[in-house]
Amino acid sequence: MRIFKYIFWILYRIWFYILVALPILVLFPLLLVSILKESWYPFFFKLARFWAKFILIGMGFIYKTEREQTPDVKKSYMFIANHTSMTDIMLMLVSVKNPFVFVGKKELAKIPLFGFFYKRTCILVDRSSPKSRQAVFLRAQKRLKAGVSICIFPEGGVPEEHILLDEFKDGAFRLAINHQIPIVPITFADNKKRFSYTFFSGGPGKMRAKIHKFLSTKGLSINDTKILNDRARSIILEELKVFNK
């Protein structure tokens, strides 16, 4: 019986990558046109949301988003969430309607097809390079001025399986304070269970996201970064504890 589980998990992982690639191949001309100008990014974002929904539904994930507060589509925000799975990208895209840009590790740009668009639409960071981290602030500033929001997974990577929520890096909070935009904490409850980085694991089922009340940065200075960081992390951690009871 155990061998059938291993076969299922192997096929399930392969199916995921097929679902990632298929809509990119089909929509390639439209996707290519949508990235020719930065002002066309909202159109690319709509295509990205369709891509995300296609993958989640195809994987048998029943996604649901609970909102304590709803972002205004005319405003910019800093969206943050816990990071446990490759599906975090997809769930973020279907949960948030405001066009946003991911700040993510440059290694993902090496993934065939996905990486082509990833490196042209996201803000890439080499976490080992202080110069690269500084460049993130400049590129993010440009996007925010264009009215686009930013999304960062502040743990800075996927923590070990036994860690419920890792410590948060300060970058997202400094950026939000500098631009006086609200922090939007989001909790992903089931992504680790559904599709973690542990190969022989996962399966179809519910995939819940909760958008918490926003954290205002009005009047805050860089000296308040750590306090804001701790507040945001506490909100997500407490929600994860509720989900994991």
C-alpha positions as CSV (number, residue, x, y, z in Angstrom):
1,M,0.0,0.0,0.0
2,R,2.9,2.4,0.8
3,I,4.3,2.0,-2.7
4,F,1.0,3.3,-4.2
5,K,1.3,6.4,-1.9
6,Y,4.8,7.1,-3.3
7,I,3.7,6.7,-6.8
8,F,0.8,9.1,-6.2
9,W,3.1,11.7,-4.7
10,I,5.5,11.4,-7.6
11,L,2.7,11.8,-10.2
12,Y,1.2,14.6,-8.2
13,R,4.4,16.5,-8.3
14,I,4.8,16.0,-12.0
15,W,1.2,17.1,-12.6
16,F,1.9,20.3,-10.7
17,Y,4.8,21.3,-13.1
18,I,2.6,20.4,-16.1
19,L,-0.1,22.8,-14.7
20,V,2.5,25.5,-14.2
21,A,3.8,25.2,-17.8
22,L,0.6,24.6,-19.7
23,P,-1.2,28.0,-19.4
24,I,2.2,29.8,-20.0
25,L,2.6,27.9,-23.3
26,V,-1.0,28.6,-24.3
27,L,-1.0,32.2,-23.3
28,F,2.6,32.9,-24.3
29,P,1.8,35.6,-27.0
30,L,-0.5,37.5,-24.7
31,L,2.0,37.2,-21.8
32,L,4.8,38.5,-24.0
33,V,2.8,41.5,-25.1
34,S,1.7,42.3,-21.6
35,I,5.3,42.7,-20.3
36,L,6.5,45.0,-23.2
37,K,5.6,48.1,-21.2
38,E,5.4,48.6,-17.4
39,S,2.1,50.5,-17.8
40,W,0.6,47.3,-19.1
41,Y,1.5,45.4,-16.0
42,P,-2.2,45.3,-14.7
43,F,-3.1,43.2,-17.8
44,F,-0.2,40.8,-17.1
45,F,-1.4,40.6,-13.5
46,K,-4.9,39.5,-14.6
47,L,-3.3,36.8,-16.7
48,A,-1.1,35.7,-13.7
49,R,-4.3,35.4,-11.6
50,F,-5.9,33.2,-14.2
51,W,-2.7,31.1,-14.3
52,A,-2.8,30.8,-10.5
53,K,-6.4,29.7,-10.4
54,F,-5.8,27.2,-13.1
55,I,-3.0,25.5,-11.1
56,L,-4.9,25.5,-7.7
57,I,-8.1,24.1,-9.2
58,G,-6.1,21.6,-11.3
59,M,-4.3,20.4,-8.2
60,G,-7.6,19.8,-6.4
61,F,-7.1,22.7,-3.9
62,I,-10.3,24.3,-2.7
63,Y,-9.1,27.8,-1.9
64,K,-11.0,30.2,0.3
65,T,-10.0,33.7,1.4
66,E,-11.4,35.4,4.5
67,R,-11.0,39.1,4.7
68,E,-11.1,41.2,7.9
69,Q,-10.4,44.2,5.7
70,T,-10.5,44.6,1.9
71,P,-7.7,46.5,0.1
72,D,-8.7,49.5,-2.0
73,V,-7.9,48.8,-5.6
74,K,-6.8,52.4,-6.1
75,K,-4.2,52.3,-3.3
76,S,-0.8,50.7,-2.8
77,Y,0.0,48.2,0.0
78,M,2.8,46.0,1.3
79,F,1.4,42.4,1.3
80,I,3.2,39.9,3.5
81,A,2.5,36.3,4.4
82,N,4.1,33.2,5.9
83,H,6.1,31.1,3.4
84,T,5.8,27.3,3.4
85,S,5.2,26.1,-0.2
86,M,5.6,26.8,-3.9
87,T,1.8,27.3,-4.0
88,D,2.2,30.4,-1.8
89,I,2.7,32.4,-5.0
90,M,-0.5,31.1,-6.5
91,L,-2.6,31.6,-3.4
92,M,-1.3,35.1,-3.0
93,L,-2.3,35.9,-6.6
94,V,-5.9,34.6,-6.2
95,S,-6.4,36.1,-2.7
96,V,-5.3,39.7,-3.7
97,K,-7.0,41.6,-6.5
98,N,-4.7,44.7,-6.3
99,P,-1.9,44.5,-8.9
100,F,1.3,43.8,-7.0
101,V,4.9,42.8,-7.7
102,F,6.7,40.0,-5.9
103,V,10.1,40.6,-4.3
104,G,11.7,37.1,-4.6
105,K,14.9,35.2,-4.7
106,K,16.8,35.3,-8.0
107,E,17.2,31.5,-8.1
108,L,13.5,31.1,-9.3
109,A,14.4,32.9,-12.5
110,K,16.2,29.7,-13.6
111,I,13.0,27.7,-13.8
112,P,12.1,27.1,-17.5
113,L,9.2,29.2,-18.9
114,F,8.1,30.4,-15.4
115,G,11.5,32.0,-14.9
116,F,11.4,33.9,-18.2
117,F,8.4,36.0,-17.0
118,Y,9.4,35.9,-13.3
119,K,12.6,37.8,-13.9
120,R,10.9,40.4,-16.2
121,T,8.0,41.2,-13.8
122,C,9.3,40.6,-10.3
123,I,11.9,42.3,-8.2
124,L,14.8,39.9,-7.8
125,V,17.1,39.8,-4.8
126,D,20.3,38.1,-4.1
127,R,20.0,37.8,-0.3
128,S,23.8,37.3,0.1
129,S,24.5,40.6,-1.6
130,P,24.0,43.9,0.3
131,K,24.2,45.7,-3.1
132,S,21.3,43.6,-4.4
133,R,19.2,44.3,-1.3
134,Q,19.7,48.0,-1.8
135,A,18.7,47.8,-5.4
136,V,15.4,46.2,-4.3
137,F,14.4,49.4,-2.5
138,L,15.1,51.5,-5.7
139,R,13.1,49.2,-7.9
140,A,10.3,48.9,-5.4
141,Q,10.1,52.7,-5.1
142,K,9.6,52.9,-8.9
143,R,6.8,50.4,-8.9
144,L,5.1,52.0,-5.9
145,K,5.2,55.4,-7.7
146,A,3.4,53.7,-10.6
147,G,0.6,52.7,-8.3
148,V,1.5,49.0,-8.0
149,S,1.7,47.2,-4.6
150,I,4.5,45.1,-3.3
151,C,4.5,41.5,-2.0
152,I,7.2,40.1,0.2
153,F,7.5,36.9,2.2
154,P,9.4,38.4,5.2
155,E,10.8,35.1,6.5
156,G,13.3,35.5,3.7
157,G,12.9,31.8,2.6
158,V,11.0,28.7,3.5
159,P,11.8,27.6,7.1
160,E,12.4,24.0,8.2
161,E,9.4,21.8,8.4
162,H,9.3,21.9,12.2
163,I,9.2,25.7,12.4
164,L,5.7,27.1,12.4
165,L,6.9,30.7,11.6
166,D,10.4,31.9,11.2
167,E,11.7,35.3,12.3
168,F,10.9,38.2,9.9
169,K,13.5,40.2,8.0
170,D,13.0,44.0,8.3
171,G,13.1,44.9,4.6
172,A,9.3,44.9,3.9
173,F,8.7,47.0,7.0
174,R,11.4,49.6,6.2
175,L,10.0,49.9,2.7
176,A,6.4,50.3,3.9
177,I,7.5,53.0,6.4
178,N,9.6,54.8,3.8
179,H,6.6,55.0,1.5
180,Q,3.9,55.3,4.2
181,I,1.9,52.5,2.8
182,P,-0.1,50.0,5.0
183,I,1.2,46.5,5.8
184,V,-1.4,43.8,5.0
185,P,-0.6,40.6,7.0
186,I,-1.9,37.4,5.4
187,T,-1.9,33.9,6.9
188,F,-1.7,30.8,4.7
189,A,-3.1,28.0,6.8
190,D,-2.9,24.9,4.8
191,N,-0.2,25.3,2.1
192,K,2.4,23.3,4.0
193,K,0.0,20.4,4.4
194,R,-1.2,20.6,0.8
195,F,2.1,21.0,-1.0
196,S,5.2,21.4,1.1
197,Y,8.8,21.2,-0.1
198,T,9.0,17.7,1.4
199,F,8.7,15.6,-1.8
200,F,6.6,12.7,-0.5
201,S,3.8,14.6,1.0
202,G,0.7,16.6,0.1
203,G,-2.6,16.1,-1.7
204,P,-5.9,17.8,-2.6
205,G,-8.0,19.6,-0.1
206,K,-8.8,23.0,1.4
207,M,-6.4,25.9,1.1
208,R,-7.3,28.8,3.4
209,A,-6.0,32.4,3.4
210,K,-6.9,35.1,5.9
211,I,-6.3,38.8,5.1
212,H,-5.9,40.5,8.5
213,K,-6.6,44.1,9.4
214,F,-4.1,46.5,7.9
215,L,-1.2,47.9,10.0
216,S,-0.8,51.6,9.4
217,T,2.6,53.2,8.9
218,K,1.4,56.8,9.0
219,G,3.7,58.9,11.2
220,L,6.1,56.0,11.8
221,S,9.9,56.3,11.3
222,I,12.6,53.8,10.6
223,N,13.1,53.6,14.3
224,D,9.7,51.9,14.5
225,T,10.7,49.1,12.1
226,K,11.2,46.4,14.7
227,I,8.0,47.2,16.5
228,L,6.0,47.0,13.2
229,N,7.8,43.8,12.4
230,D,6.9,42.1,15.7
231,R,3.3,43.2,15.4
232,A,2.9,41.7,12.0
233,R,4.6,38.5,12.9
234,S,2.5,38.1,16.0
235,I,-0.7,38.5,14.1
236,I,0.3,35.7,11.6
237,L,1.7,33.5,14.3
238,E,-1.4,33.6,16.5
239,E,-3.6,32.8,13.5
240,L,-1.4,29.8,12.6
241,K,-1.7,28.5,16.1
242,V,-5.5,28.7,15.8
243,F,-5.4,26.9,12.5
244,N,-3.1,24.2,13.9
245,K,-5.1,23.3,17.0
